[in-house]
Amino acid sequence: MYGRVDNWRDIASAFSSQAETGLVPPTAGTASGHKDGWGMTISNCGQSAMVPLVRQLGSARGSQAYREALCRLPAQPAIFLCHLRKASDTIPITLSNTHPFVHNGWGFIHNGTVFGAQSLSRNSDLAYTSDDSDSEHLFHYLLTQIVERPRNTGIADSVAAAVSSLDIEYTALNFLLSNGRRLYVVRHFRKHAEYYSLYYYQLPDGVIICSEPIDINGLSRDRWQLMANHCLLNISGDPARVEETKI
């Protein structure tokens, strides 16, 4: 979520049910749900950085820790990211592999599998915190491209270029990336379009983004907009502005 969203706690609570009901890739051969961990990161008060809030193993639905994390927040953060994990077959189910990943004030959540992610170029100053997560390798690659971008090149353009130039096998590069002030949303998949979806819901002063529409009173099902493939949303400002770029 970005900006002002009415009933944001109720929306975040309703989202947790997708830990049990959310779609899985057709090749997974398992029941619905993303029960391999969950986590949250939020923008700080000055909107100058993303800070970690909580990460847990297991399912978010019915989790006391999930409810407590939402209740501890005195007000809605300007940017709120929450991830429900369905682990890739080759990536261990560990707390350190649970999203979001946070580094140097940036927060990152990802859906998809990146094969051979260890080969991605990265700044050697970026320290690994995970158990060889392909998503964290992708995160470091993106941060490196942002830091090393040419002068007068915007972050959104750098992210788009980093994604479009990625010459490696992957199922999807669906991710949300934020520095606490802006939110960058990418939908970029190679297979399983029904699963690797991203929707956004525009409000007068905010935006909600989710892999599947959230079913709750106050949100109209027909106002969820499906992002196109090869698309980047650059969300900023107060009230929220959404700029769309083709990748």
C-alpha positions, -999 to 999 in steps of 0.1 A, spaced: 0 0 0 11 35 -8 -4 67 5 -36 71 25 -58 40 24 -90 39 45 -93 7 67 -57 -2 58 -55 -26 88 -86 -44 77 -72 -47 42 -39 -60 55 -57 -85 77 -79 -97 48 -47 -101 27 -34 -127 51 -61 -151 40 -43 -155 7 -16 -174 26 -42 -203 25 -62 -195 -6 -37 -178 -30 -29 -193 -64 2 -214 -69 21 -221 -102 4 -249 -122 37 -268 -120 38 -268 -82 16 -298 -78 5 -286 -44 -26 -272 -27 -33 -235 -28 -16 -211 -5 16 -193 4 24 -207 38 62 -208 38 67 -175 57 55 -139 58 70 -105 65 64 -67 66 85 -36 60 74 0 63 87 35 54 101 54 83 85 86 96 106 109 74 99 87 43 137 85 38 140 47 41 123 14 45 127 -4 78 120 -40 87 90 -46 109 86 -84 112 94 -118 95 80 -151 105 78 -187 92 45 -204 86 12 -191 75 1 -155 81 -36 -164 84 -46 -168 120 -11 -157 131 -11 -138 164 23 -122 154 7 -109 122 -22 -93 141 1 -78 167 24 -63 141 -5 -44 126 -18 -33 160 16 -20 171 17 5 143 2 38 156 -8 50 122 -6 39 86 29 41 72 33 60 39 45 28 23 36 -7 36 49 -39 20 38 -73 31 48 -107 15 33 -142 18 59 -167 6 55 -197 -16 90 -211 -17 106 -222 -49 115 -258 -50 153 -252 -48 153 -224 -22 152 -235 15 123 -226 38 142 -206 63 136 -173 82 165 -157 64 149 -165 30 116 -149 41 107 -116 24 109 -86 26 146 -80 22 159 -47 34 193 -31 26 205 5 28 170 18 32 155 -1 4 128 -28 8 121 -55 -17 95 -83 -22 95 -107 -52 74 -134 -68 91 -157 -93 121 -180 -96 154 -168 -110 177 -196 -121 214 -192 -116 208 -159 -98 242 -161 -82 257 -151 -115 240 -117 -115 264 -87 -113 264 -70 -79 284 -45 -58 307 -65 -35 297 -42 -7 262 -57 -6 262 -83 22 241 -114 18 216 -120 46 197 -150 32 204 -187 27 213 -182 -10 178 -167 -19 175 -160 -57 153 -131 -47 180 -115 -26 205 -119 -55 179 -102 -78 175 -74 -52 213 -68 -50 215 -67 -88 188 -41 -89 204 -20 -62 237 -22 -81 221 -10 -113 205 19 -94 237 31 -78 257 28 -110 231 44 -132 244 72 -156 241 107 -144 206 123 -150 191 89 -154 160 84 -131 156 54 -108 125 42 -127 144 42 -160 173 24 -144 150 -3 -129 133 -8 -163 167 -11 -181 180 -35 -155 149 -58 -160 149 -56 -198 186 -64 -201 185 -94 -178 199 -123 -198 192 -152 -175 164 -178 -171 135 -169 -149 98 -175 -145 89 -140 -134 104 -108 -122 73 -95 -104 85 -73 -76 79 -42 -54 109 -21 -46 109 11 -24 133 35 -8 106 49 16 96 77 -6 87 61 -40 74 27 -48 84 8 -80 62 -20 -91 72 -44 -119 53 -72 -136 75 -91 -160 69 -128 -165 78 -155 -191 52 -181 -182 21 -188 -162 3 -155 -168 -26 -164 -145 -3 -170 -116 22 -142 -121 -4 -115 -120 -2 -81 -103 -33 -58 -97 -35 -23 -85 -64 -3 -70 -63 35 -73 -78 55 -45 -81 93 -42 -50 95 -20 -34 61 -23 -28 29 -42 -31 -8 -32 -11 -34 -51 -16 -72 -48 -10 -104 -68 -47 -111 -65 -76 -88 -57 -84 -85 -20 -120 -93 -12 -133 -70 15 -161 -46 20 -152 -11 7 -132 -24 -22 -151 -29 -55 -140 -60 -74 -143 -43 -107 -119 -14 -98 -89 -37 -95 -67 -31 -126 -45 -59 -139 -10 -47 -148 2 -55 -183 32 -77 -187 65 -59 -192 52 -30 -172 66 -7 -144 46 15 -122 64 45 -105 42 56 -76 50 88 -57 36 121 -44 8 132 -21 -18 124 -33 -4 94 -50 5 96 -87 10 65 -108 33 67 -138 34 37 -161 64 27 -182 67 -2 -207 97 -23 -202 
